[in-house]
Amino acid sequence: MRLLTLIALSLCLLSAPVASVAQGAQIAFGNTEQNSSLPVEVASDNLAVSQSDGTAVFTGNVLIGQGEMRLSAPRVLVVYLEDRSGIKQLQASGGVTLVSGEDAAEASKASYNIETGLIEMQGDVLLVQGINALTADKMFVDTKAGTARMSGRVKTVLQPEGAN
């Protein structure tokens, strides 16, 4: 998927007459607000649990779903609350894809704080929203508000009205 989105972004960059570079762009993300109190579903090829430090490591084709949001990665570390009553944080690495509604983002790694509903994506972030694409060093997604903020050399292509 990353190769196809990079090709699409390259084609947009080559064909668009207007380009923009911004720092700290605030954007919408996903169709609706995400309810972080919904159950988190995880599927993977492997699972290793450590009772001593309250973590679990899912590896191999990891797919995580919560409501309308989907996250996939080769490796996800799950950190449980101290009382083991729920999940505190998910740390995905090895190439992460996050999809919510029509929006899709990719990055090298991501960290999702379940309590706050905040996701931090780092490393070659690519966000695709319809025909628009943005890149940045980092993206912070507020799943409760349905917004995202990109920082660190943000680049985008603005399509003129009526452009394909």
C-alpha positions as CSV (number, residue, x, y, z in Angstrom):
1,M,0.0,0.0,0.0
2,R,2.8,2.4,0.8
3,L,4.3,2.1,-2.7
4,L,0.9,2.8,-4.3
5,T,0.3,5.9,-2.1
6,L,3.8,7.1,-2.8
7,I,3.3,6.7,-6.5
8,A,-0.1,8.6,-6.3
9,L,1.6,11.3,-4.3
10,S,4.4,11.6,-6.8
11,L,1.9,11.9,-9.7
12,C,0.0,14.6,-7.8
13,L,3.2,16.5,-7.2
14,L,4.2,16.3,-10.8
15,S,0.8,17.4,-12.2
16,A,-0.4,20.0,-9.7
17,P,0.4,23.7,-10.4
18,V,0.1,24.7,-6.8
19,A,2.3,23.4,-4.0
20,S,2.3,24.3,-0.3
21,V,4.7,23.7,2.5
22,A,3.5,24.3,6.1
23,Q,4.6,23.7,9.6
24,G,2.1,22.4,12.3
25,A,-0.9,21.9,10.0
26,Q,-4.2,21.1,11.8
27,I,-6.6,18.9,9.8
28,A,-9.7,16.7,10.2
29,F,-9.1,13.0,10.5
30,G,-11.7,10.3,10.1
31,N,-15.5,10.6,9.5
32,T,-16.5,10.8,13.2
33,E,-15.2,11.1,16.7
34,Q,-13.7,7.8,17.9
35,N,-15.0,6.4,21.2
36,S,-11.9,5.2,23.0
37,S,-14.0,3.3,25.5
38,L,-15.0,0.8,22.8
39,P,-13.4,-2.6,23.0
40,V,-10.0,-3.1,21.2
41,E,-9.9,-6.1,19.0
42,V,-6.5,-7.6,18.1
43,A,-5.6,-10.3,15.5
44,S,-2.0,-11.5,14.8
45,D,0.1,-14.5,13.9
46,N,1.8,-14.6,17.3
47,L,1.4,-13.5,20.9
48,A,3.9,-13.3,23.8
49,V,2.6,-12.2,27.2
50,S,4.8,-11.1,30.1
51,Q,3.1,-11.2,33.5
52,S,6.1,-9.6,35.1
53,D,5.9,-6.2,33.4
54,G,2.2,-6.3,32.3
55,T,2.8,-6.3,28.5
56,A,1.9,-8.4,25.5
57,V,3.7,-8.4,22.1
58,F,1.6,-9.2,19.0
59,T,3.7,-10.0,15.9
60,G,3.0,-11.0,12.3
61,N,0.2,-9.3,10.4
62,V,-1.2,-7.5,13.4
63,L,-4.6,-5.9,12.9
64,I,-6.2,-3.8,15.6
65,G,-9.7,-2.5,15.4
66,Q,-11.7,-0.1,17.7
67,G,-15.0,1.1,16.4
68,E,-14.4,2.5,12.8
69,M,-10.6,2.8,13.3
70,R,-8.1,0.1,12.0
71,L,-4.4,0.0,12.7
72,S,-2.0,-2.6,11.2
73,A,1.7,-3.2,11.8
74,P,4.2,-6.1,11.9
75,R,4.6,-5.6,15.7
76,V,2.5,-4.1,18.4
77,L,3.4,-3.9,22.1
78,V,0.4,-3.7,24.4
79,V,0.9,-2.1,27.8
80,Y,-1.8,-2.9,30.3
81,L,-3.0,-0.7,33.2
82,E,-1.2,-1.4,36.5
83,D,-4.3,-3.2,37.9
84,R,-4.6,-5.2,34.6
85,S,-8.2,-4.0,34.2
86,G,-7.6,-2.7,30.6
87,I,-5.2,-1.4,28.0
88,K,-3.1,1.7,28.7
89,Q,-1.2,2.0,25.5
90,L,-0.4,0.4,22.1
91,Q,3.0,0.8,20.5
92,A,3.1,-0.2,16.9
93,S,6.3,-0.5,14.9
94,G,7.8,-1.8,11.7
95,G,5.6,0.2,9.3
96,V,2.2,1.3,10.6
97,T,-1.0,1.9,8.7
98,L,-3.9,3.8,10.4
99,V,-7.3,4.0,8.7
100,S,-10.4,5.9,9.9
101,G,-13.3,6.4,7.5
102,E,-11.9,7.6,4.2
103,D,-8.6,8.8,5.7
104,A,-5.5,6.6,5.8
105,A,-2.1,7.4,7.3
106,E,1.2,5.5,7.2
107,A,4.4,5.9,9.4
108,S,7.4,4.0,10.7
109,K,5.8,3.7,14.2
110,A,2.9,4.8,16.2
111,S,1.8,5.0,19.9
112,Y,-1.8,5.1,20.9
113,N,-2.8,6.2,24.4
114,I,-6.2,4.5,25.0
115,E,-7.1,6.7,28.0
116,T,-6.6,10.1,26.2
117,G,-7.5,8.8,22.7
118,L,-4.3,10.4,21.3
119,I,-2.2,8.7,18.6
120,E,1.3,9.8,17.8
121,M,2.7,8.7,14.4
122,Q,6.4,9.2,13.7
123,G,8.8,8.7,10.8
124,D,7.9,9.4,7.1
125,V,4.3,10.1,7.9
126,L,2.0,10.0,4.8
127,L,-1.6,11.0,5.1
128,V,-4.1,10.4,2.2
129,Q,-7.5,12.1,2.3
130,G,-9.3,11.5,-1.0
131,I,-7.2,13.1,-3.8
132,N,-5.1,15.1,-1.2
133,A,-1.9,13.8,0.3
134,L,0.3,15.3,3.1
135,T,3.7,14.3,4.4
136,A,5.4,15.2,7.7
137,D,7.8,13.9,10.3
138,K,5.0,13.5,12.9
139,M,1.3,13.4,13.1
140,F,-0.8,13.6,16.3
141,V,-4.3,12.3,16.0
142,D,-7.0,13.2,18.6
143,T,-9.4,10.4,18.1
144,K,-12.0,11.9,20.4
145,A,-12.1,15.2,18.5
146,G,-11.6,13.6,15.0
147,T,-8.7,15.9,14.3
148,A,-5.0,15.6,13.6
149,R,-2.0,17.9,13.7
150,M,1.1,17.4,11.5
151,S,4.5,18.8,12.4
152,G,8.1,18.6,11.2
153,R,8.5,19.6,7.5
154,V,4.9,19.3,6.5
155,K,4.3,19.2,2.7
156,T,1.1,19.0,0.7
157,V,-0.2,19.6,-2.8
158,L,-3.3,21.9,-3.0
159,Q,-5.5,20.9,-6.0
160,P,-7.2,23.9,-7.7
161,E,-11.0,23.7,-8.0
162,G,-12.1,21.4,-10.7
163,A,-8.8,19.5,-10.9
164,N,-8.8,15.8,-11.1
